[in-house]
Amino acid sequence: MHSRYPHSEVQGEQVVCIKDQVFTESCIKWGNSWFVELSRCAFQSLEVDNTSELHENLAAMSLSICTYGNPVLREKAVEVMGVTPDLHELVKEMLETMYAEKGVGLAAEQVGRKERLFIIDIPAELDLDENEVRENPAIEMPIVFINPKITAHSETIQTGPEGCLSFPGIYANVERWYEVDAEYIDLQGMPKTLHAKGLLARAIQHELDHLDGVLFVDRMSSVKKVTLKSKLKRLTKQTKKAL
């Protein structure tokens, strides 16, 4: 019996290392289905052997990132009707992909899927304000946002650099609300709310845009778009050639 999944069986657990962080990987049987749950270990100092080999295996298992020019990035995501073992597997693969690509957020559409969900993992060293104070110390990472929406936001605007795994090597300053309140469903099917500041708030807005077919290039200034015109054109050409 697994406490999070009634009438399920844990068939095996192992410790794995992803992005130099320690996770417990559990193989779970739920009904007639099997899936793997990935959860952060409480003891981050735990030593793990063969870290480089694990990273190589991780990269091999990763999903492909859809880059600018792929039509799926302009489509609106479809609401998730239920949390299933298949959804758990998708989230696991998205986490593997995000960590392998050294990202802090990833939407389902960025890996060619249409589920209305995204994941975020902001490292503690990046969750700092201008005074080097943690902005979201009580929020555990990673976070899985299913059917998310922003319910409130601050009047204060933050302007800062953004990148995107779908735009490799391209960065630009983007205006975002400094604080947001969000509602979502977690991976256990439970409704959740959170108040986010700084980079976490920025990431939520960035990933939520993806679910609505809006890209961070749409948020850039017109001047910045002009300076990036050749890069964006080249990326679009490369993407369409690979499709």
Helices and strands as residue ranges (DSSP letters): E 8-18, E 21-30, E 33-40, H 51-61, G 71-74, H 85-100, E 105-107, G 108-111, E 117-120, G 124-126, E 143-153, E 157-162, E 172-177, E 179-185, E 191-197, H 198-211, G 216-219, H 222-227, H 229-242
